[in-house]
Amino acid sequence: MTASWQTVEIDGRQCDYLLAEPAGAPRAVILSLHGTRSEARDQVRLTRLDGTAVEAGAVAVFPQAVTPIGRGYEWDHEADLPFLSRLVDELLARYPSAGGRVVLTGMSGGARMSCHFASLRPELVSLVGAIAGLRAPSRTTLSTPVPVYAFHGTSDRINPYQGNGTARWDESVPDAAMQWTIANGAGREPVISQVGPHVTRSSYGADGAPNEVVLWTVRGGGHTWPGSPLGLLLRLFLGKTTTEIDATALILAAPHLGSGRTA
């Protein structure tokens, strides 16, 4: 792992994150949020962004939530907002070459937190990459559109593709994608294409547009990060991981990285 620990203080509380940066001025800043019961180091290993993002000329940042749960941490949509807001402000001031906006990506609970933050501070987010955790925006209309890349398996037992009626996981994943489309001002039915034997791509807006929403659906996929292999025990618990697509590579190839204000 090439990332190093950094801290910011919020009201006397120390908040930690891992950071990996390229040589020279970065073209983008990417924050990757871990899932519930996980931690920043787990997210580094899962995404491989500490190496791949740096090679692509981007800063990779892995914040760690402050609320402990089990062997890890979980994101609190209200309590962690000051932490992420301060961190994003500091990173954008430190790396002005990133164009004034960051990429937010996350796994499961980290994806939910990314969606929530982007809903409240859309002017700071150039792309949301939500893996196994896309949720509808917290606001029905956004002042600035936020492109969304989402990835989800149909056999995800933790965050079911069709929803499960709980407060955290009410609507289905396609419904959440449509809500982002409406909030972004696009409001169109998806164009669906087959991109692999078990993977479809649903595009809810023009490719590369500031308001595009794209959902990759993995038939039979579990609660996993596409393209990132798991050990046997985790596969038994979390389900299958597809290698037909690579979520990390697709996020890094997005035209919204380093584009500054896309609106």
C-alpha positions as CSV (number, residue, x, y, z in Angstrom):
1,M,0.0,0.0,0.0
2,T,1.5,3.3,-1.1
3,A,-1.1,5.6,0.7
4,S,-0.1,7.4,3.9
5,W,-2.2,8.4,6.9
6,Q,-3.3,12.1,7.2
7,T,-5.7,13.8,9.6
8,V,-8.0,16.7,9.8
9,E,-9.6,18.1,13.0
10,I,-13.3,18.8,13.3
11,D,-14.4,20.4,16.6
12,G,-11.4,18.9,18.4
13,R,-12.0,15.5,17.0
14,Q,-9.4,13.8,14.9
15,C,-10.6,12.4,11.6
16,D,-8.3,10.1,9.6
17,Y,-7.8,9.4,5.9
18,L,-5.3,7.7,3.7
19,L,-3.8,9.6,0.8
20,A,-1.7,8.7,-2.3
21,E,-0.7,11.3,-4.7
22,P,1.1,11.4,-8.1
23,A,4.2,13.4,-8.9
24,G,3.4,16.8,-10.3
25,A,0.0,18.5,-10.4
26,P,-2.9,16.0,-10.3
27,R,-5.7,16.2,-12.9
28,A,-8.3,14.9,-10.4
29,V,-9.0,14.2,-6.7
30,I,-10.8,10.9,-6.0
31,L,-12.3,10.1,-2.6
32,S,-13.2,6.4,-2.1
33,L,-15.4,5.6,0.9
34,H,-15.3,2.2,2.6
35,G,-18.4,0.1,3.3
36,T,-20.1,-0.5,6.7
37,R,-18.0,-2.6,9.1
38,S,-14.9,-1.9,6.9
39,E,-12.2,0.7,7.1
40,A,-9.9,2.9,4.9
41,R,-7.2,0.2,4.4
42,D,-9.8,-2.3,3.3
43,Q,-11.0,0.2,0.7
44,V,-7.5,0.7,-0.6
45,R,-7.1,-3.1,-1.2
46,L,-10.6,-3.4,-2.7
47,T,-10.3,-0.6,-5.3
48,R,-6.5,-0.6,-6.0
49,L,-6.9,3.2,-6.5
50,D,-3.7,3.9,-4.5
51,G,-1.8,2.6,-7.6
52,T,-4.2,3.0,-10.5
53,A,-5.4,6.5,-9.7
54,V,-1.9,7.7,-9.1
55,E,-0.7,6.2,-12.4
56,A,-3.6,8.1,-14.1
57,G,-2.4,11.4,-12.6
58,A,-5.0,11.6,-9.8
59,V,-4.9,11.9,-6.0
60,A,-6.5,9.0,-4.3
61,V,-8.1,9.7,-0.8
62,F,-9.6,7.1,1.5
63,P,-11.5,8.7,4.4
64,Q,-12.3,6.6,7.5
65,A,-15.7,7.1,9.2
66,V,-15.6,8.0,12.9
67,T,-18.4,5.7,14.2
68,P,-17.1,2.2,15.2
69,I,-19.1,-0.9,14.3
70,G,-17.8,-4.4,14.6
71,R,-14.2,-4.5,13.4
72,G,-14.7,-1.4,11.3
73,Y,-16.6,1.8,11.0
74,E,-19.9,3.1,9.4
75,W,-20.8,6.4,7.9
76,D,-23.3,8.6,9.6
77,H,-25.1,10.9,7.0
78,E,-25.2,13.8,9.4
79,A,-22.3,13.4,11.8
80,D,-19.7,12.7,9.0
81,L,-20.8,15.6,6.8
82,P,-18.6,18.2,8.5
83,F,-15.6,15.8,8.2
84,L,-16.1,15.2,4.5
85,S,-16.9,18.9,3.8
86,R,-13.7,20.0,5.5
87,L,-11.7,17.3,3.8
88,V,-13.0,18.2,0.3
89,D,-12.4,21.9,0.9
90,E,-8.8,21.2,2.1
91,L,-8.0,18.9,-0.8
92,L,-9.4,21.3,-3.4
93,A,-7.3,24.1,-1.9
94,R,-4.2,21.9,-1.9
95,Y,-4.7,20.7,-5.5
96,P,-6.1,23.6,-7.6
97,S,-5.2,21.7,-10.8
98,A,-8.1,19.3,-10.0
99,G,-10.6,22.0,-11.3
100,G,-12.6,22.7,-8.1
101,R,-14.5,19.4,-7.9
102,V,-13.8,15.9,-6.7
103,V,-14.8,12.4,-7.7
104,L,-16.7,10.6,-4.9
105,T,-16.8,6.8,-5.0
106,G,-17.7,4.2,-2.5
107,M,-18.7,0.7,-1.6
108,S,-22.1,-0.2,0.0
109,G,-22.5,2.2,2.9
110,G,-19.7,4.4,1.4
111,A,-21.8,4.6,-1.8
112,R,-24.8,5.7,0.2
113,M,-22.7,8.4,1.8
114,S,-21.3,9.5,-1.5
115,C,-24.8,9.9,-2.9
116,H,-25.9,11.9,0.2
117,F,-22.9,14.2,0.1
118,A,-23.2,14.8,-3.7
119,S,-26.9,15.6,-3.2
120,L,-26.1,18.3,-0.7
121,R,-22.9,19.7,-2.3
122,P,-23.3,19.0,-6.0
123,E,-21.1,22.0,-6.9
124,L,-18.1,20.1,-5.4
125,V,-18.6,16.7,-7.1
126,S,-17.7,15.9,-10.7
127,L,-18.8,12.3,-10.6
128,V,-20.3,9.7,-8.2
129,G,-19.1,6.1,-8.5
130,A,-21.6,4.0,-6.5
131,I,-20.8,0.3,-6.1
132,A,-23.4,-1.9,-4.4
133,G,-25.0,1.1,-2.8
134,L,-26.7,3.5,-5.2
135,R,-29.4,5.5,-3.4
136,A,-31.7,8.3,-4.7
137,P,-30.4,11.8,-4.2
138,S,-31.4,13.5,-0.9
139,R,-32.8,16.4,-2.9
140,T,-35.2,16.1,-5.8
141,T,-33.6,18.9,-7.8
142,L,-29.8,19.7,-7.9
143,S,-28.4,23.1,-8.4
144,T,-25.6,21.5,-10.5
145,P,-25.9,18.2,-12.2
146,V,-23.8,15.3,-10.9
147,P,-22.9,12.5,-13.3
148,V,-23.4,9.0,-11.7
149,Y,-21.7,5.7,-12.5
150,A,-23.4,2.8,-10.6
151,F,-22.6,-0.9,-10.4
152,H,-24.9,-3.5,-8.7
153,G,-25.4,-7.2,-8.7
154,T,-28.9,-8.8,-9.0
155,S,-28.0,-11.4,-6.3
156,D,-26.8,-8.9,-3.8
157,R,-28.2,-10.2,-0.5
158,I,-27.0,-7.3,1.6
159,N,-28.4,-4.4,-0.5
160,P,-31.0,-6.2,-2.7
161,Y,-31.3,-5.0,-6.3
162,Q,-35.0,-4.6,-6.0
163,G,-34.8,-3.0,-2.5
164,N,-36.2,-4.4,0.7
165,G,-38.5,-1.7,2.2
166,T,-36.1,-0.6,4.9
167,A,-35.2,3.0,5.6
168,R,-31.7,2.5,4.2
169,W,-32.7,0.4,1.3
170,D,-36.2,1.3,0.2
171,E,-36.3,1.9,-3.6
172,S,-34.8,-0.5,-6.2
173,V,-31.5,0.3,-7.8
174,P,-33.1,1.2,-11.2
175,D,-35.5,3.5,-9.3
176,A,-32.6,5.2,-7.6
177,A,-30.9,5.7,-11.0
178,M,-34.0,7.2,-12.4
179,Q,-34.3,9.6,-9.4
180,W,-30.8,10.8,-10.1
181,T,-31.7,11.3,-13.8
182,I,-34.7,13.4,-12.8
183,A,-32.7,15.5,-10.2
184,N,-30.1,16.1,-12.9
185,G,-32.7,17.4,-15.2
186,A,-32.5,14.6,-17.8
187,G,-35.6,12.6,-17.2
188,R,-35.4,9.9,-19.9
189,E,-35.9,6.2,-20.0
190,P,-32.6,4.2,-20.2
191,V,-30.9,2.9,-23.3
192,I,-29.9,-0.7,-22.4
193,S,-27.0,-2.5,-24.0
194,Q,-25.3,-5.9,-23.3
195,V,-21.6,-5.3,-22.5
196,G,-20.8,-8.8,-21.3
197,P,-22.4,-12.3,-21.0
198,H,-23.8,-11.3,-17.5
199,V,-23.6,-7.5,-17.6
200,T,-25.9,-4.9,-19.0
201,R,-25.3,-1.1,-19.2
202,S,-28.3,1.2,-18.8
203,S,-27.6,4.8,-19.9
204,Y,-30.1,7.4,-18.6
205,G,-28.5,10.3,-20.4
206,A,-26.2,11.2,-23.2
207,D,-22.7,9.6,-22.8
208,G,-20.3,12.1,-21.3
209,A,-22.9,14.7,-20.6
210,P,-22.8,16.6,-17.3
211,N,-26.1,15.0,-16.3
212,E,-25.5,11.4,-17.4
213,V,-26.4,8.5,-15.2
214,V,-25.1,5.0,-16.1
215,L,-26.0,1.7,-14.3
216,W,-24.0,-1.5,-14.9
217,T,-26.2,-4.4,-13.8
218,V,-24.4,-7.7,-13.1
219,R,-26.7,-10.7,-13.4
220,G,-26.0,-13.1,-10.5
221,G,-23.5,-10.6,-9.0
222,G,-23.2,-10.3,-5.3
223,H,-22.3,-7.5,-2.9
224,T,-19.0,-7.0,-4.6
225,W,-16.7,-4.5,-6.5
226,P,-16.6,-5.6,-10.2
227,G,-13.1,-6.5,-11.2
228,S,-11.7,-6.9,-7.7
229,P,-11.2,-10.5,-6.7
230,L,-12.2,-11.8,-3.2
231,G,-10.9,-14.6,-1.1
232,L,-12.9,-17.8,-0.7
233,L,-14.5,-16.9,2.6
234,L,-15.6,-13.5,1.4
235,R,-17.0,-15.0,-1.8
236,L,-19.1,-17.4,0.2
237,F,-20.5,-14.5,2.3
238,L,-20.7,-11.7,-0.3
239,G,-21.4,-13.6,-3.5
240,K,-19.9,-13.6,-7.0
241,T,-17.6,-10.9,-8.4
242,T,-17.7,-10.3,-12.2
243,T,-14.5,-9.9,-14.2
244,E,-16.4,-8.9,-17.3
245,I,-16.1,-5.2,-16.3
246,D,-13.7,-3.4,-13.9
247,A,-15.5,-0.7,-11.9
248,T,-12.2,1.0,-10.9
249,A,-11.0,1.2,-14.6
250,L,-14.4,2.5,-15.8
251,I,-14.4,5.3,-13.1
252,L,-10.9,6.3,-14.0
253,A,-11.8,6.4,-17.7
254,A,-14.8,8.7,-17.1
255,P,-14.7,11.9,-19.1
256,H,-15.7,13.8,-15.9
257,L,-12.3,13.2,-14.2
258,G,-10.3,16.4,-14.1
259,S,-12.9,18.3,-16.1
260,G,-13.6,20.8,-13.4
261,R,-17.1,22.3,-13.6
262,T,-19.0,20.2,-16.1
263,A,-22.2,22.3,-16.0
